[in-house]
Amino acid sequence: MKRYCFALDLKDDAGLIREYEEYHRAVWPEIIGSIRNSGILDMEIYRTGTRLFMILDTHDSFSFEKKAEMDAADAKVQEWEDLMWKYQRQLPGAKPGEKWMLLDRIFSLNN
């Protein structure tokens, strides 16, 4: 199993943040299916203020490239991503169009 951690910011608007969280209490079934079909075993998202932190646990064979290909070919995933962009904003230093930024692990108690 592999673990990846990401960060992203939300727009600084209490109403939009509330809507974003509402969507995540009832994620569309097609999105859940897409996540699982890509090799992601578990996903958690945490929030403090406008900062989001996401943890992915994946099969060893998981590939970001394959996930991106699957997402690009799935109209429902594209619809979800377009909708979520209403609430999200890029982190400083993100490349154009880049949403979630992969974090570098700098400490592990057990490794």
C-alpha positions in Angstrom: 0.0 0.0 0.0 1.1 3.5 -0.8 0.1 6.8 1.0 0.0 10.2 -0.6 -0.9 13.5 1.0 -2.1 16.6 -0.8 -3.1 20.2 0.0 -5.5 22.7 -1.6 -7.3 25.9 -0.6 -10.9 26.8 -0.6 -12.1 30.2 -1.5 -12.5 32.3 1.6 -16.3 32.5 1.7 -18.2 30.8 4.5 -21.2 30.1 2.3 -19.1 28.4 -0.4 -17.2 26.4 2.2 -20.6 25.2 3.7 -21.7 24.1 0.2 -18.4 22.4 -0.5 -18.8 20.4 2.7 -22.4 19.5 1.9 -21.3 18.1 -1.4 -18.7 16.0 0.4 -21.3 14.6 2.8 -23.1 13.2 -0.3 -20.5 12.6 -2.9 -22.0 11.4 -6.2 -21.9 7.6 -6.5 -20.2 7.8 -9.9 -17.3 9.7 -8.2 -17.0 7.1 -5.4 -16.9 4.4 -8.1 -14.3 6.2 -10.1 -12.1 6.7 -7.0 -12.3 3.0 -6.1 -11.8 1.8 -9.7 -8.6 3.8 -9.9 -6.9 1.8 -7.1 -7.5 4.2 -4.3 -8.3 2.1 -1.1 -9.2 5.0 1.2 -9.4 8.8 0.9 -9.9 11.3 3.7 -10.1 15.1 3.5 -9.6 17.4 6.4 -10.1 21.2 6.7 -8.8 24.0 8.8 -10.0 27.4 7.8 -9.7 27.5 4.0 -6.9 24.8 3.8 -7.7 21.3 2.8 -5.6 18.3 3.5 -6.2 15.0 1.6 -4.8 11.5 2.4 -4.9 8.8 -0.2 -4.1 5.2 0.6 -3.7 3.2 -2.7 -2.8 -0.2 -4.1 0.9 -0.5 -4.9 0.0 -0.5 -8.6 -1.8 2.9 -8.4 -0.7 5.4 -11.0 -1.5 9.1 -11.2 -1.2 8.9 -14.9 -3.7 6.2 -15.2 -6.1 8.0 -12.8 -5.8 11.2 -14.9 -6.6 9.2 -18.1 -9.6 7.6 -16.5 -10.8 11.0 -15.2 -10.4 12.7 -18.6 -12.5 10.0 -20.2 -15.3 10.2 -17.6 -17.9 12.9 -18.2 -19.3 12.6 -14.7 -15.9 13.1 -13.1 -15.3 16.1 -15.3 -18.7 17.5 -14.3 -17.7 17.0 -10.6 -14.3 18.6 -11.0 -15.7 21.6 -12.8 -18.3 22.0 -10.0 -15.6 21.7 -7.3 -13.5 24.4 -9.0 -16.2 26.8 -8.0 -15.1 26.4 -4.4 -11.4 25.7 -4.7 -8.4 27.9 -5.4 -4.8 27.0 -6.2 -2.1 27.1 -3.6 0.7 29.6 -4.1 3.3 28.0 -6.4 0.8 25.7 -8.2 1.2 25.2 -11.9 -1.6 26.5 -14.2 -4.6 24.3 -13.8 -3.1 22.3 -10.9 -5.5 21.7 -8.0 -4.3 19.4 -5.3 -0.6 19.7 -4.7 1.3 16.6 -3.6 3.1 17.1 -0.3 6.6 15.9 0.6 6.8 13.8 3.7 9.5 15.4 6.0 9.0 13.2 9.1 7.6 9.8 10.1 7.7 8.4 13.6 7.8 4.8 12.5 10.0 5.0 9.3 
